[in-house]
């Protein structure tokens, strides 16, 4: 359950307050590109940027629903219809690894999934059941080829 609310303001727009309620998320939108805001950091925002509030939509996988934005609280890595290239930063943070691509085609492969307590190797092996790619693990490096 998501509870509470927060008030946001962005750098030079301190007079423009944004109140987020449960099940809402904040995004900065510029030229159709969404810039994600990380906790504790306020990005430098151009004056022509649009501030938006979006509703959090649960991800339905099988019989279960997951909230991607808060799944980390339950030690779950959740993603829906994301390319492997878009998953790269999530995988790097989640598993404390550096992901490198040697196969350009693999970057566009799309995945939906929920992982809990799996290793990076187990996660990638599960993803290989969906799309054909190979990987090598070296210490904290993952090479996808």
C-alpha positions as CSV (number, residue, x, y, z in Angstrom):
1,X,0.0,0.0,0.0
2,X,1.2,3.5,-0.9
3,X,0.4,6.2,1.7
4,X,1.2,9.8,2.3
5,X,1.9,12.7,0.1
6,X,4.9,14.8,-0.8
7,X,5.5,18.4,-2.0
8,X,8.0,19.0,-4.8
9,X,9.5,22.1,-6.4
10,X,12.2,22.2,-9.1
11,X,15.3,24.5,-8.9
12,X,14.3,27.9,-10.3
13,X,10.6,27.1,-10.1
14,X,10.4,27.1,-6.3
15,X,7.1,29.0,-6.4
16,X,5.5,26.2,-8.5
17,X,4.7,23.5,-6.0
18,X,3.7,20.0,-7.0
19,X,1.8,17.8,-4.5
20,X,2.0,14.1,-5.2
21,X,-0.6,11.8,-3.7
22,X,-0.5,8.0,-3.3
23,X,-0.3,6.2,-6.7
24,X,1.2,9.2,-8.5
25,X,4.7,9.8,-9.8
26,X,6.5,12.9,-11.0
27,X,8.3,13.2,-14.4
28,X,10.1,15.9,-16.2
29,X,9.2,15.9,-19.9
30,X,11.3,17.6,-22.6
31,X,10.9,17.0,-26.3
32,X,9.0,13.7,-25.7
33,X,11.8,12.4,-23.6
34,X,11.1,11.6,-19.9
35,X,13.9,12.5,-17.5
36,X,13.7,10.4,-14.3
37,X,14.4,12.2,-11.1
38,X,16.4,10.2,-8.5
39,X,15.8,10.7,-4.8
40,X,18.0,13.3,-3.2
41,X,19.0,15.0,-6.5
42,X,17.4,17.8,-8.4
43,X,18.4,18.0,-12.0
44,X,19.2,21.3,-13.8
45,X,15.9,21.9,-15.6
46,X,15.6,24.0,-18.7
47,X,12.9,26.7,-18.5
48,X,11.0,25.0,-21.4
49,X,10.5,21.7,-19.7
50,X,7.1,20.3,-18.8
51,X,6.4,19.0,-15.3
52,X,4.0,16.2,-15.3
53,X,2.2,14.0,-12.8
54,X,1.5,10.5,-13.9
55,X,-0.5,7.7,-12.3
56,X,1.3,4.6,-11.2
57,X,-0.2,1.6,-13.1
58,X,0.3,-1.9,-11.7
59,X,2.1,-4.4,-13.9
60,X,0.1,-7.6,-14.3
61,X,2.1,-10.7,-14.8
62,X,0.2,-14.0,-14.6
63,X,-2.3,-13.8,-11.8
64,X,-0.4,-11.2,-9.8
65,X,-0.1,-7.4,-10.0
66,X,3.1,-5.5,-9.1
67,X,3.9,-1.8,-8.7
68,X,7.2,-1.4,-10.6
69,X,8.0,1.9,-8.8
70,X,7.8,0.4,-5.3
71,X,8.7,-3.2,-6.0
72,X,12.2,-2.7,-4.6
73,X,10.6,-2.5,-1.1
74,X,9.7,-6.2,-1.5
75,X,13.2,-7.0,-3.0
76,X,11.6,-7.5,-6.4
77,X,12.9,-6.4,-9.8
78,X,9.9,-5.7,-11.9
79,X,9.7,-4.6,-15.6
80,X,7.1,-4.7,-18.3
81,X,7.8,-4.7,-22.1
82,X,11.2,-3.1,-21.7
83,X,14.1,-3.5,-24.2
84,X,17.3,-5.0,-22.9
85,X,19.0,-1.7,-23.6
86,X,16.5,0.1,-21.3
87,X,16.9,-2.6,-18.7
88,X,20.7,-2.2,-18.6
89,X,20.7,0.5,-15.9
90,X,18.2,-1.4,-13.8
91,X,20.2,-4.6,-14.0
92,X,23.5,-2.7,-13.3
93,X,22.0,-1.2,-10.1
94,X,20.1,-4.3,-8.9
95,X,23.0,-6.7,-9.3
96,X,25.9,-4.3,-8.9
97,X,27.4,-5.2,-12.3
98,X,28.4,-3.4,-15.5
99,X,26.6,-4.5,-18.6
100,X,28.2,-4.3,-22.0
101,X,26.7,-5.2,-25.4
102,X,28.7,-6.8,-28.2
103,X,25.5,-7.8,-30.0
104,X,23.4,-4.8,-31.2
105,X,20.4,-7.0,-32.0
106,X,20.1,-8.0,-28.3
107,X,19.6,-4.4,-27.2
108,X,16.2,-4.3,-28.9
109,X,14.9,-7.6,-27.3
110,X,11.9,-6.8,-25.1
111,X,11.1,-8.5,-21.7
112,X,8.5,-8.5,-19.0
113,X,9.3,-10.1,-15.7
114,X,9.6,-10.3,-11.9
115,X,12.7,-11.5,-10.2
116,X,13.2,-12.0,-6.5
117,X,16.3,-13.4,-4.9
118,X,17.8,-14.5,-8.3
119,X,21.4,-13.9,-9.2
120,X,22.4,-12.0,-12.4
121,X,23.2,-15.4,-14.0
122,X,19.8,-16.9,-13.1
123,X,18.1,-13.8,-14.4
124,X,19.9,-13.8,-17.7
125,X,19.4,-17.5,-18.1
126,X,15.6,-17.0,-17.6
127,X,15.7,-14.2,-20.2
128,X,17.5,-16.5,-22.6
129,X,14.4,-18.7,-22.6
130,X,12.5,-15.8,-24.2
131,X,15.1,-14.4,-26.7
132,X,18.3,-15.8,-28.1
133,X,21.4,-14.2,-26.8
134,X,24.6,-15.3,-25.1
135,X,26.4,-13.7,-22.1
136,X,29.7,-14.0,-20.2
137,X,30.2,-13.1,-16.6
138,X,33.6,-11.7,-15.4
139,X,33.7,-10.5,-11.8
140,X,31.3,-7.5,-11.9
141,X,31.1,-7.4,-15.7
142,X,28.4,-8.9,-17.9
143,X,29.0,-9.1,-21.7
144,X,26.0,-9.8,-23.8
145,X,26.9,-11.1,-27.3
